[in-house]
């Protein structure tokens, strides 16, 4: 019997699929894309079901317009996965699933749609390369390969120090999958766009007869469409991608690998605020395939799950390159070693000079873009703030502008103080541009390059800098967190870490975890080849236990101490959190609204839930919109999900004139 009603999800803020009258001649199947009328618009939707009846009178239902093309349907597992993501992160199914498709596949087709499809299919993803000699595995790497279960769902955590050969383990595991099924598909996720080109090249060289593609936000729409289509049709064997790749259509998916699983880049901070790491685990469960999380500094959530036995734990404590050792780390008390008016202390200067004399490379890490964090007036105390955000405007000397890193507002640096008219305007603090200036003055003959968001805006520019480093053309590389993530710099023997102290004073309970992680990662860039490595860290807090563990490269003890502290204070991962965030023109009105929300939540009297009082967000105003938050805490994620299922409908009914959303498992509270 032909079913009269067809259920379709579209990219609209509707919680239920839309009902349409079916057109049997179209013979649509669940998972196929189709064209449907939505109001006065024509939209691309995805068929998610059929029914004989609708909750709406049939004379009010519109007919579907028709199918779009003859592409195979999105799989039932993919639909089940996106529906779970929608429910968990409290976002309409259509707004979760449809935007994950490339624009080519979620917009109404043009007249030459079929010819465009055929053109996309001609993209070549098989990058033939000469066979290379495989590196010899050490005993720890062999143990992982021998004991990793590949036949069914299971989560494994690979805790391996920097340079221990985690990537080689990934490649050998991929080979084992292909040995069983040459047409299998593997998803290899990375947190940073700049890591994808070098990893794709390495993977392609190892598997010259398999199609390898990448997925990241800097790709053109045509590149995204070609990659998605090849993956959807099973022609792409290995997809190396950033956060959004977790939603890729991979009908033959056989294994998921997540590199640097601790990285906060896996959490979306806009739109659907999902964690792609957590979603990847759910996707592996739905597909009944294994997933491996890898990191030198695992997230506390993953480490605790491994300690409790929920995840299989593998440890790799030795560097993969023979005779390569972890770098020696020395703490320098900058209060005793400071050079007046400079970022680099006396000992750091001496060590850099010695390193350059040996024709070795230096990496300097400073997690602050721009020339100076703030510009101030010595006469009246005026400071450069953004008129649209409750934050400072950063001085960028290369452009001569003050720029807000939150909303993008920019203005030329004033010649006179806007408040008192004085000409005594001076930069305060140091960003990468200012430190770069200092370095070039101290070592004028050295080739210095800077790697941060400002220097890598052009597509491919980051890769050019990294290639120059690998080729030995760079003497000193100065950068922000971009330099800390997964790069294999064979010739870097000295790493210098500047200005990490402010993070120690942060009220964010995750600040110490993040700081240890980034410092351990950046320290691991030294001594990865045959040249011994050394790390110098300037700090005023040499007695802090964090630095004690860091100097011994001891993540495990540090994590255990911090986890014990979190358990005592009932913080994640021992509890679950969600943030209700409201945005409006005036913070007083926003907080008043959030207090009403709090009272509504309290009236539910839900056991295992604690509701805090509303407060302004740490950066209260962005783009003239003021933001407040209400923190919800639960005994477990299960309790939180059960509570949100009851609470969310009440919340969304109360939205009124405010923009309201819920951040489940937030990283910033």
N, C-alpha and C positions, 0 to 999 in steps of 0.2 A: 504494500500500500504506500503510495506517495505521501510523504509527510508534508503538511500544509505550511508549517511554520519553520523558518530557518533562523537560528540564533547567531548573531554576529557581534564581535567586539570591534570597536573603533577607538581612535585616539581622542576620546572625550572624557570629561570627569563624571562618568556614569558608572555606578557600582555594579549594575547587572548588564548582561548582553542585551542588545536591541533585538526585538522581534520583527521579522519581515515575512511577507508572503513569498513562499518558495516559487521558483519557476522550474518545474520538473525537467523541462527540455535542457536546462543548463547542466543538469546532473552533477551538481556541486557536491564535494565531499568535505568532511570535517578536516580542518587544517588548510583548506584552500583560501587564497585571497580572492576577494570579490569587490565589486563596486556597489555602493548603496547610497541612497539619498539620506542626508542628515540635515533636517531643516531645509535651507535653500542651497546647501552645499552637496557636492558629490564627493564621497570619501572612500578610501580603501579600507576594507574591514577583513577580518579573519573569521571564517565559519568555525563555530565551536560546538554546534549541536543542532538537532532537529526536534520538532515536537508536533503533535496533532492539535494542541491547544495553546492559547496565549492568555495571559491575564488581561490583555486589552481586547476590545471588540475588533473582530476581523475587518470590519468596514473602516476602521481607523488605521489599519496597518498598510504600509507601503510595500510595493514589490521591490525585490532586489533588482538592480540594473543588469547584473550578469557577472560572469567570471572575467578575469583579467587576462590570463594566459594559461598555458598547459603545464606550468611548473608542477612538480609533484607536491602534494600537501605537506605542510609542516607536521612533524610527527606527533603522535598522541603524547609521548613523553615530553616533548618540547612544550605542548599546551599545558600539560600537568605542571611542569616546572614553572612556567610563567604565571600560572594561576596561584601556585604556592607563594611566589615572590610578591604577587599582588596582595595576597591575604596577610602575609607576615609583615610587610612594610606599609600596609594600610594605604595602598594606592589602587585606583580602579584598574581592572584587568587590562582594558584597552590601552590605558595610559602607560602601562608597564610593558606590554607585549609589542604593540605596533611600533613605538618609537625605537625599539631595538633593531628594526629592519633598516637597511640603508634607504636613503631618500628615494632612490630609483624604484624600490619595491613597495613604498608606502604612499606614493602619489598616483593620481589617476594617469593611466598610460597615454602617451602621445600616439600620433598616427603611425610612427615607425617603431613602435614598441618591440615587435618581433625581430626586426633587423638589429635593433640595439641589443637585444638579448643575445643574438648570434655573435655580435661583435664582442660582447663581454666574454663569451665562451672561448674566444680565441686567445685570451690572455694566457701566457705560458707561466706556469708555476714550478716546472721541473727545471732546476738550475744545475745542469750537469757540471760536475767538478771531478778532478782526479782523485782517486782513492788516496787516503792518507793513512799513515802508520798509526795504529791505535796506541794510546798511552798504556803503560803497564799499570794495572790496578793494584792498590795496596790492600791489606787484609780487611780494613774497615769497609772499603768500597765493595769488596767481594761479599762481605757479610750482608750488606744491604741487598745486593742483587740476588743472593741465594735465599733470602728470607722474606722479601717483599711479596705479598700474596696478590697475584694478578688475575685470579679467576672470578672474583666477586667483589661486592662493595666492601670497603674497609678504608679507614682513614689512617695514614701513617705520617708521622712527623720526623723529618730528617734534620736533626740538629747537628750541623757541621760547621766547624770554625771557618773563618774566611780563608780561602785558598785550599780547602780540604778536598776539592774535586767534586762538588755537588752536581755541577753541570754535566760532568762526565757520567755520573750515575744516572742522570735524567736520560742521556743519550743511549746508554746501555739498556735501560728499561724500555725505551721506545723500540730499540732493536728487537727485544724479546717479544714485544707485541706484534711487530711485523713478521717475525719468524712464524707466529701462529696464524696470522691473517695479514697478507700483504696489502689488502685494501682497507685496513683499519684506519680510524681517525684518532688523532691525539690532540688535546688542547694543552698548550704550554703557556701559562700566564706569567707575565712580568709586570711590575708596578710602574715602570718608567718608560715613556716613549723612546727615550734615548738609548735604552738597552735593546730594543727590538732589532735594529739593523745588524748589529754585531752578532746577536744570537741567531737570527735567521740565516746569516751567512755560515755560521758554524754548523747549524743543523743541516743546511742544504749540502754542505761539503760531506757531512757524514752519511747522508741519505740521498745520493745523486739520482736515484731512480724513483724517488717519491716527490710528490708535489708539496712544496712548503710555501706558506703565505703568512703575511702579518696583518694585524688589525690594530689600528690606533687612531686617535682623533686628528692627527696631522695629515692623514691620507686624504687624497681628493675623493669626491663622491664617486667618480668612475672607478677608482681603485677599490673603494669599499664595496661597490656593487659587484665587481668582478670577483673579489675574494669571497664575499658572502655566497654568490651563486655557485662558485666552485666547491665551497664547503657543503652547501645544501644538496648539490647533485652528487656528492661523494667523490669528486675528482681531486679534492684537496686532502692530503693525508695528515699534514701537521699544520696547525694554526698557532702561531706565536702572537699573543695579543695582550693588550692591557685590559682594564676593568670591564669594558662593555663586551669583550669577547665571550664572557660567560653565557651570554644570550645567543651566541651563534647557532645556526641550524647545522648540526653535525649528526646525520642519521646513523653513522657507523662509529660513533664515539666509543672508544674502548679504554681510555685512561685520561686522567686529568693530572697535570703537574703544576704546582704553584710555587714559583721562585720568590724569595724574599717575602714569605707569607705574612710577616709582621708589619709590612709597610702600610701606612695609613692611606696611601693612594688607592688602595683597593676599596675604600669606603667612599661612596658618592656623597657629596655635600650639597647638591642641588637636585631638583626634580625628585625622582624616587630615590630616597636616601638609603640605598642598599649596600651591603658588604658583599663584594663579588667573591671573596674567599669563602664566606659562610654559604652563599648561594651555590658556589661550585661544589661544596660538600653535599648539599641537598641534591644537586643535579646528579652527582655520582651515585647517590643512594637510589634515585629514581631510575637511573640507567643500569643499576647493579654492576658498577665498574669500580676499580680502585682509584684512590686519589692520594697523592703524595704532596705534603706541605714541606717546603725546604727553607731553612734560614740559619744564619749564624747566631741570630738573636731572636728566637721565636717569640711571638706575642705571648703575653702571660696567659691569655685565654687558651691558646693551643698547648702551651707547656703544662698548664694545670690539667687539661684533658688527658695529656700523655702520662703525667704522673699518677693520675687516678685510674689509668688503664683503659680509658675510652678510646685512645689512639695508640697505635703501635709506635714505639719510640726507637729510632735509630740514632746513634751518636757517631760522629766522625771527628776525632780530636787531633789528627795529624794533617799536616799540609801534604798535598798530593805530589808536588814537585820534590824529587829526591834531594835531601840535604837542605831544603827550604824550611825555615822555622818562623814561628810567630815573631813579630818585631818586638824589640825591647821598648818599653814605654816608660818615659821619665816625666814626672810632674815637676813643673817649674813654678815656684811661688812668685807670681808676677809683682806682688807688692814689694819684693826685695830685688827684683831683676828688671824693673821698669826703666825704659829710656823715655825721658820726658817728651811728651807730645807725640809719641810713636806707638804703633800697634805691636811691633816686634821688639821683644826684650833682647838684652845683650847676648845671652846664651844662644837664643834662637838665631840671631844674626851670625854668630860664630859658626854654628853647625851648618847653616845654609851655605856659607862661604866654603867650608870644607867639602861639602857635598858637590858643589859646582866645580871645585878644583879637581875632583875625581871623575868629572864628566858624567855624573849621575843626576837623576831628576828629583825635584822637590815638589811636593803637593802641599798647598796651604789651604786649610779649611776655615771658612768664616761664614756662618749661617745668617748673613745679612746682606741683602742686595743694596745697590745704590752707592752714593758717595758718603752720605751721612744720614743717620736715622732721623735727625731733626735739625732745623736751622733756628738759631735763637738770636735775640738782640741783647748785647751786653749792657745796654743802657737801661732798658725798661723790663727786660725779661720775657718779651713776646716770643712765642714759639710758632713754628709753621704747622698749622693744623689744616685738615681738609674741611671746607665749609659744609660738606654734605655727609661726612662720616665723623664719628667720635674717635678719631685716630689722627696720628701725625701724617703730614705730607713729607715724603722722603726727597732729599736733594740728589739729583742725578747730574753730575758735572758734565757728562758727555753731551747732554742736551741743554744744560743750563736751566733745567726746569725743576720745580717741585711737583712731585707726583704722588697721588694716593694709590697704594697698592690694593685697595679694596674696591673702589668704584672707577678708578682710572682718571679721575679729575687731575688736570695738570695746568700749571701756570708758570710763567717765567719767574726766576728768582728775583725778588724785588731789590732794587739798588738801595732803597731807604726803608727803614722799619715802617710797616703800615700803621703801627700804633703811635710811635713818637717821632718818626722822621729821622732817627739816627742812622748813620752809615755803618755803625758797628754791628753788622750782621755776620755771624760766624757759624760754621758747621759744628755740630756737637755729636760725638760718637763717630764710629767708623763703619762704613759699608765696604763691599768688595772693591768698588771703584777707587775709594780713598786708599785702601791698602795696596791696590795695584800701583797707584802713584808712588807710594812709599817704596815699594819693591823696586820699581824702575829707577828711582833715585839712588838706591843703595847698590844695585847691580845693573848698571846701565848697559853692559854688554850681554846680559842674559836675555834669552828669548822668553818673554812672559806672556802667558795667555790666561784669559779669564773665562770661566764657564759658569754662567748663571742665567736666570730667565731673561735678563736684559740683553745678553750677548748671543742668545740662541733663538731669537724670535723668527729668523728666516728658516724655512724648511731645509733641513740638511746641515745647518750651521754647526749644531752640536756634534754631528758625526765628523765634520771636517776637523774640529778641534781635537776630538778623540783620536782620529787617525794621525794627526800631527804628533800627539803624545806617543802613540805606539811606534811611530817611525823615528822617534828620538829627536824630532825637530824642536821640541819644547824643553826648556830648562826648568822653568817654574810654572806650575799650573795652580791657579788660584780659583777657588770655587765654593759654591754653596752645597746644599744636600745633593745636587746632581752628581757631584764627583764621588759621593760615598756609595753609590748603588751599583754593586756588581761588576765594576770595571776591573779588568785584569791588566794592570800597568806593570810590565815586567822590569822596567828600568827605574821605577820610583823606589828610592832607598830611604828617603826622609819624608815624614808626614808631620806637619805643624798644625796644631789645633788652637784657634784663637777664640776668646770671648764666649765660652760655653757657660760661664757662671750665671747669667741672668735666668737661665732655665731652672737652676736649682732653687730659685726663690719663687717659682710659679705656684699659684694655688691649685693648679690642675693636678689631680692625683695620678694622672698618667705621665706627667712631665718627666719624672725620673726614668721611667721605662723607656720613653722616647729618646731621652738624652743618652742613656747608656747604649741604646741600640745604634744611634747614628754615630757616636764616638767609636764604638767597636767596629762598625762597618768602615768608617773612614780610616781607622788605624790599620785595618786589614788590607788597605791598598799598598802598604809598605812591605818590601821584602818578599814579593810573590814569585820572583824568579830566583836566580842563583845568588843575587846580591843581597847581603844581610840588610834587614830593615830596622829603622829606628823611628819612634814617635815621640814628639815633644808636645806636651800639653800645658799651656799657660793658664794658671788659675790662682785665685786668692783663697781657695778652700781645699788645700792639699790634704786635710785630715778627713774630708767627707768620705764615708764608707763606699760611696759609689766609685770614687776614684781609686780607692784601695782595690776593689774587685776588678776595675778596668785595668789597672797596672799589671794584674796577674792574668788578664784576659779570661776572667772566671765568670762567665754568664750564669752558670748553673747556681752558684752560691748566691749571687746577687738576686736572681729571680726568686729563689727560695725565701730569702729574707724579706723581699718586697711582698711576696704572696702571703707570707705569715702576717705581715702588717695589714694587708688588705682584708684578710679573713677576720682579724680582730675588729676591724672598723666597718665590716660588712660592706665592702666595695666589690665591684666586678673583678674577677669572674665568679665571685661567690654569691653575688646577687645580680639581678637584671635591672636595666634602666631604660627609660624612654623619656624623651623631652617633648612637651607640648610647646611649640613656638608660635607666637602671635606677632603680627606686624601691623603697625598703624602709624598715623601721623604724630600722635602724642603718646609718650611713654606712660603717663599717668592713666590715660584711658585704656591702654593695652594692659597694664597691670590690674586695673579694676576688672576688666573682662576676664583675665586669667584667674582672678580670685573667685569670680562667679563659677568658672570652670572647676576650680578646686572644690567649691562647696557642692557642686553637682557630683563630683567624683566621690567625695566623702559620704554623700547620701546613699551611695550604693553599698556602703559598709562591707566592702569586699575583703575577705581575710587574706593576709600575706602581702598586702599592698600598703606602702607608705607614701604619702603625698606631701611634698614640701611646699613652702610658700612661694608665690611667684616673685621673680627678681628680674631686673634688666639683664640682657645678655652682656658678656664681657666687652664686646664692641657693640654698644647699644644702637648706634645710628649708622646706617650704610645707605648711601644715595637718598638721603633725606627721609628714609623710612626708619622708624624706631621699633626696637624688637625686645620682647620680654620672653621669659621661659618659665615653665612649670615642670619641675622634675618629679617623675614617678619612679618608685623603686619597688621591686618585687622579690620574693624569696627565690624565684627561679624564672627562667625564660618561659616555661610552661605556664606558670601562674600569670606572668605578664601578658602572654598571648590570650589567655582566657579572660583576663580583665579588660584588655583592649577591645576584644570582640563585643563586650557589653558597653564599654565606655565610649568608643569611637563614634557610634551613631548619635549619641547624646551630644558629643563635642561638635560634630559637623552640623548639627541642627542649630547650635549656638553661635555659629561663625559670624553672623551679622555683617558688620562692615569691615571686619578684620580678615587678613590673610592668615590662615591657620594651617599648620601641618604638624605631623608627629614624626620625630626622629627616633626610630627604634634602635636600640644598642648604639647610642651616640658615642662618638670618640671625644667630643668636646662638651663638657658640662660646666 
